[in-house]
Amino acid sequence: MTTNKTTNSNNTISQGEDQNKEALNKKTSVQFVTSATIGIVVIILLAASAYFGIIKF
């Protein structure tokens, strides 16, 4: 019986950690998509401004 109690408490802690990991994974995923989108937009703006002669490389 003591082993079951220990296992149950470990499972509860493990489930809480899993939820934290899921939240962190979602946050990291959103952060990655946002930074990739901003990077692509910057590259497109630089290419368009170079094409129209606004900036010269």
Protein Blocks (a to p, Z undefined) as FASTA:
>chain_A
ZZmmmmmmmmmmmmmmmmmmmmmmmmmmmmmmmmmmmmmmmmmmmmmmmmnomacZZ
